[in-house]
Amino acid sequence: MQKILIAYDGTEPSKRALATAAMLGKAFGAHLSVVSVVPQRPGRSPIDPWDDRQVHAEELLEARALLRAEGLDAELIEPVGDPAIMIEQVAERGGYDTVVVGARGSNALGRFIQGSVSEHVATHATTTVLVAR
């Protein structure tokens, strides 16, 4: 493991992903990057006003602070688009060998309605994906 991409959105599952990636980063001396995707969906209001760039910028700063408390530094990445697809694209374009995502633990109905980012990334990414539980 040389380059680890961490998907982060400030939730407890993503904090577990961050902690897992920090442990791996220390163990392997890997370069860390944190991605927080501003979701964009088709329609009249493509970006949710309660989930905009400012929210994701704050999440990234929080992730940076948590990693710095562990003695680590990370590149911060804030793309706009479908979260699962953007995480996959960032991983591929950036040459990451590992992606760490958190498992939300949604029930079957929740996964059907909104989909599971971690499940999608785990099954579609072209690199190793670790799902932190």
Disulfide bonds with the S-S distance in Angstrom:
none
